Amino acid sequence: MKKLTPRQAEVLEFIKEYIEENSYAPAVRDIARYFEVTVKAAHDHLKALEKKGAIRSSQGISRSTEVIGFQPQSKETIAIPVLGATAAGLPILAEENKEYDLHLPANMIEAKGSYFALHVEGDSMVNAGILDGDLAIIRQTQVVNNGEIVVARVGDDNHVTLKKFYLTPSAIELRPENPRYGSIISKDVTILGKLHLIIRDYGL
């Protein structure tokens, strides 16, 4: 790693402390707010740290910063894959869809079960308190109850939807929580998991 300027060293130390405290990396806005600088200035610091080999991050993905050679001394964490938009022909849980691993404190996650995370797109679940841009932590299961919020695939579509689940006598209803949208009703529904928690970045 190339020698850092005093401010770059401060930013790097902040990133380490933030990861130890929260179990995930700070967003650019978190860095800007802490050091009372513009978002652009914070971004420039991150790019300089990456160029000098201190960190690595996935372009365009918030909170994906990794400090090279740094092992957090924080509480026990569980790595949850954050999945991006599914490519044609790829199932949602394919390794190729993983953007990065999100490390959450173990006490936020049940000991049993596997988890994945998805970016929420759109406002179809706004009345359930789920907003566009949220990160939904999903527990993999096919056993769900009426009224629970699930991630489901309809038919052969590789894309998935986050909706409330209802089993009717003749089909499955995937119901949004926004009156602007109608329910999806189908017999060909695959349940991939149910919502465990939501992570939201409030920004500045």
C-alpha positions in Angstrom: 0.0 0.0 0.0 1.3 3.4 -0.9 1.7 6.1 1.8 -1.4 7.9 2.7 -1.9 11.6 3.4 -3.0 12.5 6.9 -6.6 13.0 5.8 -6.7 9.8 3.8 -5.4 7.9 6.9 -8.3 9.5 8.9 -10.9 8.4 6.3 -9.4 4.9 6.3 -9.6 4.7 10.1 -13.2 6.0 10.0 -14.1 3.2 7.6 -12.5 0.6 9.8 -14.3 1.9 12.9 -17.6 2.1 11.1 -17.3 -1.5 9.9 -16.5 -2.7 13.4 -19.5 -0.8 14.9 -22.1 -1.5 12.2 -20.7 -4.7 10.5 -21.0 -3.1 7.1 -19.1 -0.3 5.3 -20.2 3.4 5.4 -21.8 4.9 2.4 -20.2 7.9 0.7 -22.8 10.1 2.4 -21.8 8.8 5.8 -18.1 9.8 5.2 -19.2 13.2 3.9 -21.3 13.8 6.9 -18.7 12.7 9.4 -15.9 14.9 7.9 -18.3 17.7 7.0 -17.3 17.7 3.3 -19.2 17.3 0.1 -20.2 14.0 -1.2 -17.8 14.5 -4.2 -14.9 15.2 -1.8 -15.7 12.0 0.1 -15.9 10.1 -3.1 -12.5 11.5 -4.2 -11.0 10.3 -0.9 -12.3 6.8 -1.5 -11.0 6.8 -5.1 -7.6 7.8 -3.8 -7.6 5.1 -1.1 -8.5 2.5 -3.8 -5.8 3.8 -6.1 -3.2 3.4 -3.3 -4.3 -0.1 -2.5 -5.9 0.5 0.8 -9.5 -0.4 -0.1 -11.5 -2.1 -2.9 -15.2 -1.5 -3.7 -17.7 -2.5 -6.4 -18.4 0.4 -8.7 -21.9 1.9 -8.2 -22.7 -0.2 -5.2 -23.2 1.5 -1.9 -21.6 0.1 1.2 -19.4 -2.4 -0.7 -16.1 -0.9 0.5 -13.6 -3.5 1.8 -10.5 -2.5 3.6 -7.7 -4.7 2.3 -6.1 -6.8 5.0 -8.4 -5.6 7.7 -10.2 -8.1 9.9 -12.9 -6.4 12.1 -12.7 -7.1 15.8 -16.4 -6.7 16.2 -19.2 -9.0 17.3 -19.9 -12.2 15.4 -21.4 -11.5 12.0 -23.1 -13.5 9.3 -22.3 -12.9 5.6 -25.4 -12.4 3.5 -25.1 -12.2 -0.3 -26.6 -9.1 -1.8 -28.1 -10.0 -5.2 -28.5 -7.8 -8.2 -30.9 -7.8 -11.1 -31.2 -11.3 -12.6 -29.7 -11.8 -16.0 -31.7 -13.7 -18.6 -31.5 -17.4 -18.0 -30.0 -17.1 -14.5 -32.0 -18.0 -11.4 -32.1 -15.3 -8.7 -29.7 -17.2 -6.4 -27.1 -17.9 -9.0 -23.6 -16.9 -7.9 -23.3 -14.6 -11.0 -26.0 -12.4 -9.5 -24.1 -11.6 -6.2 -22.9 -8.0 -5.9 -21.1 -8.4 -2.5 -21.5 -9.9 0.9 -23.3 -7.8 3.6 -22.0 -8.7 7.1 -24.8 -8.3 9.7 -24.5 -8.9 13.5 -25.4 -12.5 14.3 -28.0 -11.4 16.8 -30.0 -9.7 14.0 -30.4 -13.0 12.2 -31.9 -16.3 13.3 -29.4 -19.1 13.8 -31.2 -21.4 11.5 -31.7 -20.9 7.8 -30.1 -19.3 4.8 -30.5 -15.6 3.8 -30.0 -13.3 0.9 -30.6 -9.6 0.2 -32.3 -7.8 -2.6 -32.6 -4.1 -3.6 -36.2 -3.0 -3.4 -37.3 -1.4 -6.7 -40.5 0.7 -7.0 -43.2 1.7 -4.5 -45.6 -1.2 -4.6 -45.0 -2.0 -0.9 -44.9 1.6 0.4 -47.9 1.1 2.7 -46.0 -1.7 4.4 -43.2 0.7 5.1 -41.0 -0.7 2.3 -39.5 2.0 0.1 -37.7 2.2 -3.2 -34.0 1.7 -2.6 -34.3 -0.3 0.7 -32.3 -3.4 1.1 -34.6 -6.4 1.9 -33.1 -9.3 3.9 -34.8 -12.4 2.9 -34.8 -15.8 4.7 -35.0 -18.7 2.3 -38.1 -20.8 2.8 -41.0 -22.1 0.9 -43.2 -22.3 4.0 -45.1 -19.1 4.4 -48.4 -18.0 5.9 -51.1 -15.7 4.5 -50.2 -12.0 5.0 -46.5 -12.6 5.2 -44.2 -10.6 2.8 -42.5 -12.9 0.4 -40.1 -12.9 -2.5 -41.7 -14.9 -5.3 -41.2 -15.8 -9.0 -44.2 -16.0 -11.2 -44.1 -18.6 -14.1 -40.8 -18.9 -15.9 -39.9 -15.2 -15.4 -36.4 -14.9 -13.9 -37.3 -11.7 -12.2 -38.9 -11.7 -8.8 -41.3 -9.6 -6.9 -41.8 -8.6 -3.2 -45.4 -8.9 -2.2 -47.8 -10.1 0.5 -48.7 -13.8 0.1 -52.3 -15.1 0.2 -53.3 -18.6 -0.7 -56.8 -18.7 -2.3 -58.8 -21.9 -3.2 -57.8 -21.7 -6.8 -54.5 -19.8 -7.0 -51.9 -17.7 -5.1 -52.4 -14.0 -4.7 -49.4 -11.7 -4.5 -50.8 -8.5 -3.1 -49.1 -5.1 -3.2 -49.3 -2.6 -0.4 -50.1 0.4 -2.6 -53.6 1.0 -4.1 -52.1 2.1 -7.4 -51.2 -1.5 -8.2 -53.2 -4.6 -8.6 -52.5 -8.1 -7.2 -50.7 -10.8 -9.2 -52.9 -13.9 -9.2 -51.4 -17.1 -10.6 -51.2 -20.9 -10.0 -47.6 -20.9 -11.1 -45.8 -19.2 -8.3 -42.4 -20.2 -6.7 -41.8 -18.8 -3.2 -38.1 -18.1 -2.7 -38.2 -16.7 0.8 -39.9 -14.3 3.2 -38.9 -10.9 4.5 -36.8 -10.9 7.6 -35.8 -7.2 7.9 -35.3 -4.0 6.0 -32.2 -1.9 5.9 -32.6 1.7 4.8 -30.0 4.4 4.0 -31.5 7.8 5.0 -28.6 9.7 3.4 -27.8 13.2 4.4 
